[in-house]
Amino acid sequence: QLSGARAWLHIQDYEVDAAFELGLVKGARLRGLTSAAERWLMRRFDRVSTISQRMIERARSKGVDAARLVHLPNWVDVEAVQPLAGPSSYRAQLGIPPDAVVALYSGNMGAKQGLEVLAGLARRLLHRPDIRFVYCGQGAGREALVQACAGLSNIHWLDLQPVERLPDLLGLADIHLLPQRADAADLVMPSKLTGMLSSGRPVVAGTRADTELGQVVAHCGRLATPDDAEAFAHAVQELADNSGLRAELGQRARTWAVQNLARDSVLHRFEAALRECIASSR
């Protein structure tokens, strides 16, 4: 501020809140101290942007003036990630029959993802050989998930894949899986959702209908009770048994991504807000 430069903070996750509310860090006094420091720091910035309206509201609750807040959702390259015209090359690579329905989880395998539900989901649908699960990613929670899935023959595993294969990976899915812990609702907006929607496939998300994630997914997929493998299994079976419904919801997902998350649209919004921020200092 001594130089007259403008300072801009972009919030991708509320990591402090999430750490306490997920029980990863504990202690009322420690939370009070860290929250006070966070509030002091956030109020020092000329602009604070974040990726969802609920996260904007939380910034306001932390004392950031509404005039300084900017909504900048995670963008996706809708030209690069498009619905595939044919089968994904991953089907042959993994040995998945062409007529099998693939339910895909692809992303970070960490503590706040609620990955435990994925093991229970696959176990409940073991009697459905026409439904295959692909779990792709790395993270601190992967080893525990692999152990929980031991002996399940309907799961295929992939490590983190090269970025140039992302469109083919996302197109492998007939159904995208998006587990989320209930106590993380509206603290985070999963960045992986953008690619899921752009790929033109329906999403089964573990979230409540009154969350912002729930409001997005409700019109292009199915909501399941967070941490409830039975609810996930019911939603996956419904979509697996109805290809027409999958196609309809997938088209809605693609349309929503193009209209709301296209890279150029979001970056133009950022440029306009940046110019306004600079102009306000003169």
C-alpha positions, -999 to +999 in steps of 0.1 A: +000+000+000+030+023+005+037+021-033+000+029-042-004-005-058-037-023-056-039-057-038-062-085-050-070-117-031-086-147-049-100-174-026-103-209-041-111-226-008-118-215+028-091-238+040-091-225+076-128-230+080-127-263+063-099-276+085-118-268+117-153-279+105-139-312+091-121-318+124-086-318+109-077-290+133-093-285+167-095-260+195-119-231+201-092-207+211-070-216+182-099-211+158-107-178+173-071-166+168-067-179+133-102-165+123-093-131+137-061-130+117-078-142+086-105-114+089-078-088+095-059-099+064-089-101+041-099-066+049-065-053+038-072-061+002-087-037-024-106-066-040-115-101-029-127-126-054-140-161-050-156-189-071-192-191-058-220-169-045-220-187-012-183-181-008-189-144-016-215-144+012-189-160+036-164-133+027-190-107+036-195-124+070-158-120+076-160-083+072-151-077+036-171-048+022-196-058-006-181-032-030-148-050-029-161-085-037-160-101-071-175-134-083-151-153-106-160-189-110-135-215-121-134-215-159-131-244-183-118-245-219-151-256-235-134-260-268-109-285-255-132-304-232-162-314-253-186-344-255-167-372-273-180-382-307-170-418-302-158-441-274-130-430-251-096-447-257-096-455-220-122-482-225-098-504-245-069-495-222-088-507-191-106-535-208-141-521-202-168-536-225-183-512-250-218-516-236-209-512-199-219-480-181-189-462-166-191-442-133-160-421-130-144-403-101-114-383-112-096-358-090-077-352-058-080-380-032-079-360-001-096-357+033-124-332+023-136-353-007-156-378+013-140-407-007-152-433+018-186-434+000-169-447-032-160-480-017-195-486-004-210-475-037-190-501-057-198-528-032-235-522-033-235-525-071-212-555-074-242-575-086-244-552-117-216-563-141-229-538-166-218-509-143-180-503-140-163-479-117-131-460-126-113-442-097-085-419-110-062-396-090-036-393-062-037-379-027-034-388+010-067-406+009-060-430-020-043-458+000-072-460+024-097-461-005-078-489-022-078-509+010-115-503+015-121-515-021-100-547-018-116-577-035-141-556-056-139-567-092-159-538-107-133-511-101-105-499-124-078-477-110-058-449-128-031-427-115-031-390-123-033-387-161-015-363-185-034-331-191-035-337-228-056-368-222-081-349-200-109-347-226-106-384-233-106-392-196-137-371-188-154-386-219-149-421-205-176-413-180-212-421-186-218-408-151-195-385-131-192-391-094-187-361-070-186-371-034-184-343-008-184-344+029-215-329+045-196-306+068-177-291+039-209-277+023-204-243+007-169-240+021-156-253-012-168-254-048-151-284-064-130-272-093-134-306-109-170-298-116-162-275-145-147-303-166-174-327-157-201-303-169-181-294-201-178-331-210-215-333-214-221-361-189-245-362-159-231-358-124-241-376-091-230-352-063-231-358-026-246-325-014-278-310-001-302-293-024-298-259-006-261-257-013-248-238-044-233-271-057-267-287-052-284-260-071-260-264-101-261-302-102-299-305-096-307-296-132-279-317-148-276-348-126-287-363-094-281-353-057-273-379-031-271-376+006-235-368+015-216-398+029-245-422+021-234-450-002-269-463-006-281-430-019-253-428-044-260-464-055-297-456-061-288-425-082-262-444-102-285-472-109-313-448-120-289-432-146-273-464-157-308-479-165-319-449-186-296-438-215-321-412-226-321-395-192-283-395-192-282-379-226-307-352-216-289-344-183-256-344-201-268-319-227-280-296-198-246-299-182-228-290-214-251-260-220-246-247-185-208-250-188-208-231-221-231-203-208-215-198-174-180-213-173-164-206-207-128-194-203-131-162-224-163-151-206-148-155-172-115-138-181-133-109-197-152-104-165-119-105-146-104-079-169-133-056-165-132-059-127-094-053-128-098-022-148-124-009-124-102-016-095-073+003-110-095+032-120-109+035-085-074+043-072-069+073-094 
